[in-house]
């Protein structure tokens, strides 16, 4: 049997603390928007910001992986 290392289980390599914080802010803004305490523009702004950060982080992770694999083929197995 294997044990989880943390509460969230295994996360993708591109997720950082900043992205998690942005997702938490987005979820909170959605909650307030549905209750009528925040505007839709504020929520949509956070959605686009989170989406851009996630896309940038994924692209950077892919670039790092590609450069690491071109140097050493075994790093692909250790990263993913």
PDB file of N, CA, C and O in Angstrom:
ATOM      1  N   UNK A   1       0.840  -1.183   0.000  1.00  0.00           N
ATOM      2  CA  UNK A   1       0.000   0.000   0.000  1.00  0.00           C
ATOM      3  C   UNK A   1       0.879   1.239   0.000  1.00  0.00           C
ATOM      4  O   UNK A   1       1.949   1.259   0.609  1.00  0.00           O
ATOM      5  N   UNK A   2       0.421   2.250  -0.679  1.00  0.00           N
ATOM      6  CA  UNK A   2       1.142   3.513  -0.740  1.00  0.00           C
ATOM      7  C   UNK A   2       0.367   4.573   0.017  1.00  0.00           C
ATOM      8  O   UNK A   2      -0.864   4.568   0.029  1.00  0.00           O
ATOM      9  N   UNK A   3       1.085   5.470   0.641  1.00  0.00           N
ATOM     10  CA  UNK A   3       0.445   6.558   1.363  1.00  0.00           C
ATOM     11  C   UNK A   3       0.576   7.850   0.563  1.00  0.00           C
ATOM     12  O   UNK A   3       1.534   8.035  -0.188  1.00  0.00           O
ATOM     13  N   UNK A   4      -0.392   8.734   0.734  1.00  0.00           N
ATOM     14  CA  UNK A   4      -0.319  10.037   0.093  1.00  0.00           C
ATOM     15  C   UNK A   4       0.741  10.878   0.793  1.00  0.00           C
ATOM     16  O   UNK A   4       0.946  10.761   2.002  1.00  0.00           O
ATOM     17  N   UNK A   5       1.411  11.727   0.016  1.00  0.00           N
ATOM     18  CA  UNK A   5       2.437  12.563   0.610  1.00  0.00           C
ATOM     19  C   UNK A   5       1.845  13.829   1.216  1.00  0.00           C
ATOM     20  O   UNK A   5       2.411  14.382   2.159  1.00  0.00           O
ATOM     21  N   UNK A   6       0.719  14.295   0.692  1.00  0.00           N
ATOM     22  CA  UNK A   6       0.069  15.460   1.257  1.00  0.00           C
ATOM     23  C   UNK A   6      -1.439  15.320   1.092  1.00  0.00           C
ATOM     24  O   UNK A   6      -1.915  14.291   0.611  1.00  0.00           O
ATOM     25  N   UNK A   7      -2.183  16.325   1.478  1.00  0.00           N
ATOM     26  CA  UNK A   7      -3.635  16.235   1.458  1.00  0.00           C
ATOM     27  C   UNK A   7      -4.209  16.207   0.052  1.00  0.00           C
ATOM     28  O   UNK A   7      -5.269  15.618  -0.161  1.00  0.00           O
ATOM     29  N   UNK A   8      -3.546  16.823  -0.905  1.00  0.00           N
ATOM     30  CA  UNK A   8      -4.087  16.958  -2.244  1.00  0.00           C
ATOM     31  C   UNK A   8      -3.682  15.815  -3.153  1.00  0.00           C
ATOM     32  O   UNK A   8      -4.116  15.777  -4.304  1.00  0.00           O
ATOM     33  N   UNK A   9      -2.886  14.904  -2.692  1.00  0.00           N
ATOM     34  CA  UNK A   9      -2.413  13.837  -3.546  1.00  0.00           C
ATOM     35  C   UNK A   9      -1.303  14.346  -4.458  1.00  0.00           C
ATOM     36  O   UNK A   9      -0.514  15.208  -4.073  1.00  0.00           O
ATOM     37  N   UNK A  10      -1.255  13.814  -5.645  1.00  0.00           N
ATOM     38  CA  UNK A  10      -0.200  14.189  -6.577  1.00  0.00           C
ATOM     39  C   UNK A  10      -0.669  15.341  -7.461  1.00  0.00           C
ATOM     40  O   UNK A  10      -1.767  15.295  -8.015  1.00  0.00           O
ATOM     41  N   UNK A  11       0.156  16.363  -7.589  1.00  0.00           N
ATOM     42  CA  UNK A  11      -0.186  17.530  -8.391  1.00  0.00           C
ATOM     43  C   UNK A  11       0.698  17.591  -9.616  1.00  0.00           C
ATOM     44  O   UNK A  11       1.813  17.069  -9.604  1.00  0.00           O
ATOM     45  N   UNK A  12       0.213  18.228 -10.683  1.00  0.00           N
ATOM     46  CA  UNK A  12       1.059  18.400 -11.854  1.00  0.00           C
ATOM     47  C   UNK A  12       2.305  19.216 -11.528  1.00  0.00           C
ATOM     48  O   UNK A  12       2.328  19.985 -10.567  1.00  0.00           O
ATOM     49  N   UNK A  13       3.331  19.035 -12.339  1.00  0.00           N
ATOM     50  CA  UNK A  13       4.608  19.688 -12.069  1.00  0.00           C
ATOM     51  C   UNK A  13       4.540  21.193 -12.264  1.00  0.00           C
ATOM     52  O   UNK A  13       5.366  21.917 -11.708  1.00  0.00           O
ATOM     53  N   UNK A  14       3.585  21.681 -13.032  1.00  0.00           N
ATOM     54  CA  UNK A  14       3.530  23.101 -13.343  1.00  0.00           C
ATOM     55  C   UNK A  14       2.756  23.918 -12.315  1.00  0.00           C
ATOM     56  O   UNK A  14       2.751  25.146 -12.394  1.00  0.00           O
ATOM     57  N   UNK A  15       2.107  23.274 -11.360  1.00  0.00           N
ATOM     58  CA  UNK A  15       1.339  24.023 -10.356  1.00  0.00           C
ATOM     59  C   UNK A  15       2.290  24.586  -9.308  1.00  0.00           C
ATOM     60  O   UNK A  15       3.124  23.876  -8.747  1.00  0.00           O
ATOM     61  N   UNK A  16       2.139  25.883  -9.065  1.00  0.00           N
ATOM     62  CA  UNK A  16       2.948  26.541  -8.046  1.00  0.00           C
ATOM     63  C   UNK A  16       2.023  27.121  -6.971  1.00  0.00           C
ATOM     64  O   UNK A  16       0.800  27.056  -7.090  1.00  0.00           O
ATOM     65  N   UNK A  17       2.616  27.678  -5.940  1.00  0.00           N
ATOM     66  CA  UNK A  17       1.819  28.279  -4.869  1.00  0.00           C
ATOM     67  C   UNK A  17       1.041  29.484  -5.367  1.00  0.00           C
ATOM     68  O   UNK A  17      -0.076  29.733  -4.913  1.00  0.00           O
ATOM     69  N   UNK A  18       1.623  30.239  -6.301  1.00  0.00           N
ATOM     70  CA  UNK A  18       0.946  31.409  -6.843  1.00  0.00           C
ATOM     71  C   UNK A  18      -0.305  31.008  -7.625  1.00  0.00           C
ATOM     72  O   UNK A  18      -1.337  31.675  -7.548  1.00  0.00           O
ATOM     73  N   UNK A  19      -0.201  29.920  -8.373  1.00  0.00           N
ATOM     74  CA  UNK A  19      -1.353  29.448  -9.139  1.00  0.00           C
ATOM     75  C   UNK A  19      -2.441  28.948  -8.196  1.00  0.00           C
ATOM     76  O   UNK A  19      -3.622  29.224  -8.406  1.00  0.00           O
ATOM     77  N   UNK A  20      -2.051  28.221  -7.169  1.00  0.00           N
ATOM     78  CA  UNK A  20      -3.037  27.755  -6.196  1.00  0.00           C
ATOM     79  C   UNK A  20      -3.732  28.914  -5.499  1.00  0.00           C
ATOM     80  O   UNK A  20      -4.936  28.861  -5.248  1.00  0.00           O
ATOM     81  N   UNK A  21      -2.973  29.965  -5.185  1.00  0.00           N
ATOM     82  CA  UNK A  21      -3.564  31.146  -4.560  1.00  0.00           C
ATOM     83  C   UNK A  21      -4.539  31.820  -5.509  1.00  0.00           C
ATOM     84  O   UNK A  21      -5.613  32.250  -5.089  1.00  0.00           O
ATOM     85  N   UNK A  22      -4.179  31.917  -6.790  1.00  0.00           N
ATOM     86  CA  UNK A  22      -5.072  32.514  -7.772  1.00  0.00           C
ATOM     87  C   UNK A  22      -6.351  31.705  -7.943  1.00  0.00           C
ATOM     88  O   UNK A  22      -7.434  32.277  -8.069  1.00  0.00           O
ATOM     89  N   UNK A  23      -6.238  30.393  -7.949  1.00  0.00           N
ATOM     90  CA  UNK A  23      -7.425  29.545  -8.060  1.00  0.00           C
ATOM     91  C   UNK A  23      -8.323  29.683  -6.833  1.00  0.00           C
ATOM     92  O   UNK A  23      -9.549  29.660  -6.944  1.00  0.00           O
ATOM     93  N   UNK A  24      -7.706  29.826  -5.673  1.00  0.00           N
ATOM     94  CA  UNK A  24      -8.486  30.026  -4.457  1.00  0.00           C
ATOM     95  C   UNK A  24      -9.239  31.358  -4.505  1.00  0.00           C
ATOM     96  O   UNK A  24     -10.403  31.434  -4.109  1.00  0.00           O
ATOM     97  N   UNK A  25      -8.564  32.412  -4.997  1.00  0.00           N
ATOM     98  CA  UNK A  25      -9.214  33.722  -5.135  1.00  0.00           C
ATOM     99  C   UNK A  25     -10.366  33.657  -6.128  1.00  0.00           C
ATOM    100  O   UNK A  25     -11.417  34.262  -5.917  1.00  0.00           O
ATOM    101  N   UNK A  26     -10.157  32.915  -7.215  1.00  0.00           N
ATOM    102  CA  UNK A  26     -11.201  32.777  -8.226  1.00  0.00           C
ATOM    103  C   UNK A  26     -12.420  32.066  -7.650  1.00  0.00           C
ATOM    104  O   UNK A  26     -13.556  32.469  -7.901  1.00  0.00           O
ATOM    105  N   UNK A  27     -12.184  31.005  -6.873  1.00  0.00           N
ATOM    106  CA  UNK A  27     -13.281  30.262  -6.271  1.00  0.00           C
ATOM    107  C   UNK A  27     -14.054  31.135  -5.283  1.00  0.00           C
ATOM    108  O   UNK A  27     -15.281  31.066  -5.213  1.00  0.00           O
ATOM    109  N   UNK A  28     -13.337  31.947  -4.528  1.00  0.00           N
ATOM    110  CA  UNK A  28     -13.975  32.840  -3.564  1.00  0.00           C
ATOM    111  C   UNK A  28     -14.787  33.923  -4.275  1.00  0.00           C
ATOM    112  O   UNK A  28     -15.887  34.265  -3.841  1.00  0.00           O
ATOM    113  N   UNK A  29     -14.245  34.456  -5.358  1.00  0.00           N
ATOM    114  CA  UNK A  29     -14.967  35.468  -6.126  1.00  0.00           C
ATOM    115  C   UNK A  29     -16.238  34.878  -6.734  1.00  0.00           C
ATOM    116  O   UNK A  29     -17.266  35.554  -6.795  1.00  0.00           O
ATOM    117  N   UNK A  30     -16.175  33.622  -7.185  1.00  0.00           N
ATOM    118  CA  UNK A  30     -17.356  32.961  -7.725  1.00  0.00           C
ATOM    119  C   UNK A  30     -18.429  32.818  -6.652  1.00  0.00           C
ATOM    120  O   UNK A  30     -19.612  33.033  -6.912  1.00  0.00           O
ATOM    121  N   UNK A  31     -18.011  32.459  -5.459  1.00  0.00           N
ATOM    122  CA  UNK A  31     -18.942  32.313  -4.348  1.00  0.00           C
ATOM    123  C   UNK A  31     -19.645  33.644  -4.066  1.00  0.00           C
ATOM    124  O   UNK A  31     -20.866  33.679  -3.911  1.00  0.00           O
ATOM    125  N   UNK A  32     -18.887  34.726  -4.000  1.00  0.00           N
ATOM    126  CA  UNK A  32     -19.474  36.034  -3.727  1.00  0.00           C
ATOM    127  C   UNK A  32     -20.317  36.526  -4.897  1.00  0.00           C
ATOM    128  O   UNK A  32     -21.325  37.202  -4.689  1.00  0.00           O
ATOM    129  N   UNK A  33     -19.922  36.199  -6.119  1.00  0.00           N
ATOM    130  CA  UNK A  33     -20.698  36.604  -7.290  1.00  0.00           C
ATOM    131  C   UNK A  33     -22.065  35.928  -7.272  1.00  0.00           C
ATOM    132  O   UNK A  33     -23.078  36.565  -7.561  1.00  0.00           O
ATOM    133  N   UNK A  34     -22.098  34.633  -6.932  1.00  0.00           N
ATOM    134  CA  UNK A  34     -23.364  33.913  -6.891  1.00  0.00           C
ATOM    135  C   UNK A  34     -24.270  34.416  -5.767  1.00  0.00           C
ATOM    136  O   UNK A  34     -25.494  34.342  -5.871  1.00  0.00           O
ATOM    137  N   UNK A  35     -23.667  34.923  -4.702  1.00  0.00           N
ATOM    138  CA  UNK A  35     -24.467  35.479  -3.605  1.00  0.00           C
ATOM    139  C   UNK A  35     -24.904  36.911  -3.894  1.00  0.00           C
ATOM    140  O   UNK A  35     -25.735  37.466  -3.176  1.00  0.00           O
ATOM    141  N   UNK A  36     -24.347  37.509  -4.943  1.00  0.00           N
ATOM    142  CA  UNK A  36     -24.713  38.878  -5.299  1.00  0.00           C
ATOM    143  C   UNK A  36     -23.870  39.933  -4.614  1.00  0.00           C
ATOM    144  O   UNK A  36     -24.235  41.108  -4.610  1.00  0.00           O
ATOM    145  N   UNK A  37     -22.747  39.536  -4.034  1.00  0.00           N
ATOM    146  CA  UNK A  37     -21.906  40.485  -3.317  1.00  0.00           C
ATOM    147  C   UNK A  37     -20.709  40.950  -4.136  1.00  0.00           C
ATOM    148  O   UNK A  37     -19.933  41.788  -3.676  1.00  0.00           O
ATOM    149  N   UNK A  38     -20.553  40.421  -5.331  1.00  0.00           N
ATOM    150  CA  UNK A  38     -19.449  40.825  -6.201  1.00  0.00           C
ATOM    151  C   UNK A  38     -19.977  40.918  -7.634  1.00  0.00           C
ATOM    152  O   UNK A  38     -20.999  40.320  -7.969  1.00  0.00           O
ATOM    153  N   UNK A  39     -19.277  41.664  -8.460  1.00  0.00           N
ATOM    154  CA  UNK A  39     -19.719  41.831  -9.836  1.00  0.00           C
ATOM    155  C   UNK A  39     -19.180  40.704 -10.713  1.00  0.00           C
ATOM    156  O   UNK A  39     -18.196  40.041 -10.386  1.00  0.00           O
ATOM    157  N   UNK A  40     -19.860  40.517 -11.829  1.00  0.00           N
ATOM    158  CA  UNK A  40     -19.429  39.497 -12.768  1.00  0.00           C
ATOM    159  C   UNK A  40     -18.106  39.891 -13.417  1.00  0.00           C
ATOM    160  O   UNK A  40     -17.299  39.022 -13.747  1.00  0.00           O
ATOM    161  N   UNK A  41     -17.875  41.179 -13.603  1.00  0.00           N
ATOM    162  CA  UNK A  41     -16.631  41.639 -14.210  1.00  0.00           C
ATOM    163  C   UNK A  41     -15.422  41.294 -13.350  1.00  0.00           C
ATOM    164  O   UNK A  41     -14.364  40.939 -13.869  1.00  0.00           O
ATOM    165  N   UNK A  42     -15.584  41.400 -12.039  1.00  0.00           N
ATOM    166  CA  UNK A  42     -14.485  41.050 -11.141  1.00  0.00           C
ATOM    167  C   UNK A  42     -14.170  39.558 -11.240  1.00  0.00           C
ATOM    168  O   UNK A  42     -13.006  39.161 -11.289  1.00  0.00           O
ATOM    169  N   UNK A  43     -15.218  38.743 -11.270  1.00  0.00           N
ATOM    170  CA  UNK A  43     -15.017  37.296 -11.384  1.00  0.00           C
ATOM    171  C   UNK A  43     -14.390  36.950 -12.727  1.00  0.00           C
ATOM    172  O   UNK A  43     -13.443  36.165 -12.782  1.00  0.00           O
ATOM    173  N   UNK A  44     -14.900  37.521 -13.802  1.00  0.00           N
ATOM    174  CA  UNK A  44     -14.363  37.211 -15.130  1.00  0.00           C
ATOM    175  C   UNK A  44     -12.914  37.671 -15.257  1.00  0.00           C
ATOM    176  O   UNK A  44     -12.117  37.028 -15.941  1.00  0.00           O
ATOM    177  N   UNK A  45     -12.570  38.778 -14.605  1.00  0.00           N
ATOM    178  CA  UNK A  45     -11.177  39.233 -14.609  1.00  0.00           C
ATOM    179  C   UNK A  45     -10.254  38.227 -13.946  1.00  0.00           C
ATOM    180  O   UNK A  45      -9.160  37.963 -14.444  1.00  0.00           O
ATOM    181  N   UNK A  46     -10.687  37.663 -12.824  1.00  0.00           N
ATOM    182  CA  UNK A  46      -9.891  36.641 -12.147  1.00  0.00           C
ATOM    183  C   UNK A  46      -9.801  35.363 -12.971  1.00  0.00           C
ATOM    184  O   UNK A  46      -8.774  34.684 -12.958  1.00  0.00           O
ATOM    185  N   UNK A  47     -10.871  35.035 -13.687  1.00  0.00           N
ATOM    186  CA  UNK A  47     -10.861  33.841 -14.533  1.00  0.00           C
ATOM    187  C   UNK A  47      -9.818  33.980 -15.635  1.00  0.00           C
ATOM    188  O   UNK A  47      -9.033  33.059 -15.865  1.00  0.00           O
ATOM    189  N   UNK A  48      -9.803  35.117 -16.315  1.00  0.00           N
ATOM    190  CA  UNK A  48      -8.841  35.313 -17.401  1.00  0.00           C
ATOM    191  C   UNK A  48      -7.416  35.370 -16.871  1.00  0.00           C
ATOM    192  O   UNK A  48      -6.491  34.872 -17.514  1.00  0.00           O
ATOM    193  N   UNK A  49      -7.236  35.975 -15.700  1.00  0.00           N
ATOM    194  CA  UNK A  49      -5.904  36.050 -15.103  1.00  0.00           C
ATOM    195  C   UNK A  49      -5.394  34.652 -14.740  1.00  0.00           C
ATOM    196  O   UNK A  49      -4.244  34.322 -15.028  1.00  0.00           O
ATOM    197  N   UNK A  50      -6.230  33.842 -14.119  1.00  0.00           N
ATOM    198  CA  UNK A  50      -5.834  32.472 -13.753  1.00  0.00           C
ATOM    199  C   UNK A  50      -5.544  31.648 -14.992  1.00  0.00           C
ATOM    200  O   UNK A  50      -4.574  30.890 -15.025  1.00  0.00           O
ATOM    201  N   UNK A  51      -6.377  31.792 -16.011  1.00  0.00           N
ATOM    202  CA  UNK A  51      -6.178  31.033 -17.241  1.00  0.00           C
ATOM    203  C   UNK A  51      -4.843  31.388 -17.889  1.00  0.00           C
ATOM    204  O   UNK A  51      -4.131  30.508 -18.372  1.00  0.00           O
ATOM    205  N   UNK A  52      -4.507  32.667 -17.900  1.00  0.00           N
ATOM    206  CA  UNK A  52      -3.236  33.092 -18.487  1.00  0.00           C
ATOM    207  C   UNK A  52      -2.051  32.560 -17.686  1.00  0.00           C
ATOM    208  O   UNK A  52      -1.066  32.101 -18.265  1.00  0.00           O
ATOM    209  N   UNK A  53      -2.143  32.619 -16.356  1.00  0.00           N
ATOM    210  CA  UNK A  53      -1.056  32.110 -15.514  1.00  0.00           C
ATOM    211  C   UNK A  53      -0.862  30.603 -15.706  1.00  0.00           C
ATOM    212  O   UNK A  53       0.271  30.125 -15.771  1.00  0.00           O
ATOM    213  N   UNK A  54      -1.956  29.863 -15.796  1.00  0.00           N
ATOM    214  CA  UNK A  54      -1.868  28.415 -15.964  1.00  0.00           C
ATOM    215  C   UNK A  54      -1.251  28.075 -17.314  1.00  0.00           C
ATOM    216  O   UNK A  54      -0.394  27.196 -17.403  1.00  0.00           O
ATOM    217  N   UNK A  55      -1.680  28.763 -18.360  1.00  0.00           N
ATOM    218  CA  UNK A  55      -1.121  28.495 -19.689  1.00  0.00           C
ATOM    219  C   UNK A  55       0.371  28.808 -19.738  1.00  0.00           C
ATOM    220  O   UNK A  55       1.150  28.071 -20.342  1.00  0.00           O
ATOM    221  N   UNK A  56       0.760  29.910 -19.096  1.00  0.00           N
ATOM    222  CA  UNK A  56       2.179  30.277 -19.073  1.00  0.00           C
ATOM    223  C   UNK A  56       2.989  29.253 -18.281  1.00  0.00           C
ATOM    224  O   UNK A  56       4.084  28.874 -18.696  1.00  0.00           O
ATOM    225  N   UNK A  57       2.459  28.807 -17.149  1.00  0.00           N
ATOM    226  CA  UNK A  57       3.174  27.829 -16.331  1.00  0.00           C
ATOM    227  C   UNK A  57       3.317  26.495 -17.063  1.00  0.00           C
ATOM    228  O   UNK A  57       4.364  25.853 -16.985  1.00  0.00           O
ATOM    229  N   UNK A  58       2.268  26.077 -17.772  1.00  0.00           N
ATOM    230  CA  UNK A  58       2.344  24.827 -18.532  1.00  0.00           C
ATOM    231  C   UNK A  58       3.377  24.934 -19.640  1.00  0.00           C
ATOM    232  O   UNK A  58       4.146  24.001 -19.874  1.00  0.00           O
ATOM    233  N   UNK A  59       3.394  26.078 -20.326  1.00  0.00           N
ATOM    234  CA  UNK A  59       4.356  26.268 -21.410  1.00  0.00           C
ATOM    235  C   UNK A  59       5.785  26.245 -20.874  1.00  0.00           C
ATOM    236  O   UNK A  59       6.664  25.641 -21.489  1.00  0.00           O
ATOM    237  N   UNK A  60       6.025  26.891 -19.742  1.00  0.00           N
ATOM    238  CA  UNK A  60       7.358  26.893 -19.142  1.00  0.00           C
ATOM    239  C   UNK A  60       7.772  25.485 -18.725  1.00  0.00           C
ATOM    240  O   UNK A  60       8.929  25.101 -18.893  1.00  0.00           O
ATOM    241  N   UNK A  61       6.833  24.719 -18.184  1.00  0.00           N
ATOM    242  CA  UNK A  61       7.148  23.345 -17.778  1.00  0.00           C
ATOM    243  C   UNK A  61       7.497  22.491 -18.992  1.00  0.00           C
ATOM    244  O   UNK A  61       8.405  21.662 -18.928  1.00  0.00           O
ATOM    245  N   UNK A  62       6.786  22.689 -20.087  1.00  0.00           N
ATOM    246  CA  UNK A  62       7.086  21.930 -21.304  1.00  0.00           C
ATOM    247  C   UNK A  62       8.448  22.305 -21.868  1.00  0.00           C
ATOM    248  O   UNK A  62       9.185  21.445 -22.352  1.00  0.00           O
ATOM    249  N   UNK A  63       8.781  23.589 -21.805  1.00  0.00           N
ATOM    250  CA  UNK A  63      10.094  24.032 -22.290  1.00  0.00           C
ATOM    251  C   UNK A  63      11.198  23.435 -21.432  1.00  0.00           C
ATOM    252  O   UNK A  63      12.201  22.950 -21.958  1.00  0.00           O
ATOM    253  N   UNK A  64      11.022  23.465 -20.103  1.00  0.00           N
ATOM    254  CA  UNK A  64      12.019  22.881 -19.199  1.00  0.00           C
ATOM    255  C   UNK A  64      12.182  21.387 -19.465  1.00  0.00           C
ATOM    256  O   UNK A  64      13.298  20.869 -19.476  1.00  0.00           O
ATOM    257  N   UNK A  65      11.063  20.701 -19.679  1.00  0.00           N
ATOM    258  CA  UNK A  65      11.117  19.274 -19.959  1.00  0.00           C
ATOM    259  C   UNK A  65      11.842  18.997 -21.271  1.00  0.00           C
ATOM    260  O   UNK A  65      12.655  18.076 -21.351  1.00  0.00           O
ATOM    261  N   UNK A  66      11.553  19.786 -22.290  1.00  0.00           N
ATOM    262  CA  UNK A  66      12.183  19.566 -23.590  1.00  0.00           C
ATOM    263  C   UNK A  66      13.689  19.796 -23.521  1.00  0.00           C
ATOM    264  O   UNK A  66      14.454  19.044 -24.124  1.00  0.00           O
ATOM    265  N   UNK A  67      14.120  20.818 -22.801  1.00  0.00           N
ATOM    266  CA  UNK A  67      15.559  21.062 -22.691  1.00  0.00           C
ATOM    267  C   UNK A  67      16.234  19.994 -21.838  1.00  0.00           C
ATOM    268  O   UNK A  67      17.364  19.594 -22.121  1.00  0.00           O
ATOM    269  N   UNK A  68      15.548  19.534 -20.798  1.00  0.00           N
ATOM    270  CA  UNK A  68      16.124  18.510 -19.936  1.00  0.00           C
ATOM    271  C   UNK A  68      16.239  17.184 -20.681  1.00  0.00           C
ATOM    272  O   UNK A  68      17.223  16.465 -20.506  1.00  0.00           O
ATOM    273  N   UNK A  69      15.260  16.854 -21.500  1.00  0.00           N
ATOM    274  CA  UNK A  69      15.281  15.588 -22.233  1.00  0.00           C
ATOM    275  C   UNK A  69      16.343  15.623 -23.328  1.00  0.00           C
ATOM    276  O   UNK A  69      16.973  14.607 -23.622  1.00  0.00           O
ATOM    277  N   UNK A  70      16.539  16.800 -23.931  1.00  0.00           N
ATOM    278  CA  UNK A  70      17.560  16.875 -24.976  1.00  0.00           C
ATOM    279  C   UNK A  70      18.959  16.673 -24.393  1.00  0.00           C
ATOM    280  O   UNK A  70      19.854  16.191 -25.086  1.00  0.00           O
ATOM    281  N   UNK A  71      19.149  17.038 -23.131  1.00  0.00           N
ATOM    282  CA  UNK A  71      20.441  16.840 -22.482  1.00  0.00           C
ATOM    283  C   UNK A  71      20.612  15.411 -21.972  1.00  0.00           C
ATOM    284  O   UNK A  71      21.664  14.798 -22.153  1.00  0.00           O
ATOM    285  N   UNK A  72      19.562  14.888 -21.332  1.00  0.00           N
ATOM    286  CA  UNK A  72      19.640  13.566 -20.724  1.00  0.00           C
ATOM    287  C   UNK A  72      18.282  12.879 -20.868  1.00  0.00           C
ATOM    288  O   UNK A  72      17.281  13.389 -20.364  1.00  0.00           O
ATOM    289  N   UNK A  73      18.232  11.763 -21.529  1.00  0.00           N
ATOM    290  CA  UNK A  73      16.974  11.074 -21.812  1.00  0.00           C
ATOM    291  C   UNK A  73      16.302  10.518 -20.554  1.00  0.00           C
ATOM    292  O   UNK A  73      15.080  10.370 -20.534  1.00  0.00           O
ATOM    293  N   UNK A  74      17.051  10.216 -19.530  1.00  0.00           N
ATOM    294  CA  UNK A  74      16.474   9.624 -18.324  1.00  0.00           C
ATOM    295  C   UNK A  74      15.719  10.629 -17.469  1.00  0.00           C
ATOM    296  O   UNK A  74      14.954  10.222 -16.594  1.00  0.00           O
ATOM    297  N   UNK A  75      15.904  11.915 -17.687  1.00  0.00           N
ATOM    298  CA  UNK A  75      15.192  12.902 -16.865  1.00  0.00           C
ATOM    299  C   UNK A  75      13.705  12.883 -17.136  1.00  0.00           C
ATOM    300  O   UNK A  75      12.923  13.268 -16.267  1.00  0.00           O
ATOM    301  N   UNK A  76      13.287  12.446 -18.316  1.00  0.00           N
ATOM    302  CA  UNK A  76      11.857  12.376 -18.608  1.00  0.00           C
ATOM    303  C   UNK A  76      11.146  11.421 -17.649  1.00  0.00           C
ATOM    304  O   UNK A  76      10.017  11.680 -17.233  1.00  0.00           O
ATOM    305  N   UNK A  77      11.791  10.348 -17.308  1.00  0.00           N
ATOM    306  CA  UNK A  77      11.187   9.369 -16.408  1.00  0.00           C
ATOM    307  C   UNK A  77      11.083   9.895 -14.987  1.00  0.00           C
ATOM    308  O   UNK A  77      10.177   9.504 -14.250  1.00  0.00           O
ATOM    309  N   UNK A  78      11.993  10.773 -14.591  1.00  0.00           N
ATOM    310  CA  UNK A  78      11.984  11.287 -13.215  1.00  0.00           C
ATOM    311  C   UNK A  78      11.066  12.480 -13.059  1.00  0.00           C
ATOM    312  O   UNK A  78      10.572  12.737 -11.961  1.00  0.00           O
ATOM    313  N   UNK A  79      10.824  13.215 -14.135  1.00  0.00           N
ATOM    314  CA  UNK A  79       9.977  14.401 -14.032  1.00  0.00           C
ATOM    315  C   UNK A  79       8.515  14.006 -14.091  1.00  0.00           C
ATOM    316  O   UNK A  79       7.718  14.494 -13.291  1.00  0.00           O
ATOM    317  N   UNK A  80       8.139  13.131 -15.022  1.00  0.00           N
ATOM    318  CA  UNK A  80       6.733  12.753 -15.181  1.00  0.00           C
ATOM    319  C   UNK A  80       6.502  11.310 -14.919  1.00  0.00           C
ATOM    320  O   UNK A  80       5.368  10.839 -15.013  1.00  0.00           O
TER     321      UNK A  80
END
